[in-house]
Amino acid sequence: MSSLRSLSNFPRFTKNILSAHIHSTSSFSNTSFFSIVYAKSLFQTKSLLTPAAIQSRFFATKDDIPRFLLTENGLLGDYIPVPKEKRPSIYSKIGFKIAINNWKNAMKTTYSIGTIKRKISGWSPKQFALDAQEMYEAMNEAFAEGDRRTLEELCMINMLSKLKGDMKKRVGRYEWKKVSDISKPRIVQARTGRLTQSSTLCQVVVRIEQLQSVVVYNRANKPILGDKNKPIPVTEYVVFQKTTGDVNTPWMIYGKLEETKFFIPVKK
């Protein structure tokens, strides 16, 4: 179980104002840059792509395509709605506060989804959530297999650095498997910010709830942690990022968020 947790222990994003060009009151992470190779068709990207599609359409030898900088522009929003089953009565003080915050997030998300639809022709929230889940699963499989190339194609620099660090620390062989979906993936938050006059940063958070199994094997190929016959429920909030406009980048995994915490008194 602890090995599974390592897939979700992405550090909380630091609150640091990035740039006056981004119009948002949300928190930002530190700026960093990732040199990555893209094909010329990169500028025509209009939907989220699976790892195979990314590799076939955007990657080639270093000799025949230019290099571009894929910028991490910071986190535009860190609010995750409290699930309905965890909310106290709306007539309580804390319940009313949660309801107001959820409503504000819903309004911002609705506006941002509309912006993304205008910027990306044919973009569908439902299809995006399904494609995003495929990227998330591909990331977990690549992490378990130690496939750094696939992780570089899927993840932005902070997430990539965290996963590579975890791979260096672990001992033995990992085996990750999705057993089933507990619920359909869905968008719980979306934010957009203007980078330049013609460039827009898009970030979408997808809630993924699954039964997963992780088994760790030693060098003798004997399981030392986990049981593939005893999957555990996992809920994760995964942040995806894309830039439209002057430099049209593909959707990539920015990181993960935790559910927003409120102090909810326990009834005696």
HUZIHU-V433991 format. One line per field, one symbol per residue. ss: DSSP state (~ for helix, > for strand, _ for the rest). A space follows every 10 residues. Layout:
ss=???
This chain:
ss=_~~~~_____ __________ __________ _>>>>>>__~ ~~~~______ ~~~~~~~~__ ______>>>> >>________ ___~~~____ __~~~~~~~~ ~~~~~~~~~~ ~~~~~~~~~_ ____~~~~~~ ~~~~~~~~~~ ~~~~~__~~~ ~~~~>_~~~~ ~~~~~~~~~_ __>>>>>>>> >____>>>>> >>>>_____> >>>>>>>>>> >>>>>>>___ __>>>_____ _>>>>>>>>> >>>>______ _>>>>>>___ ________
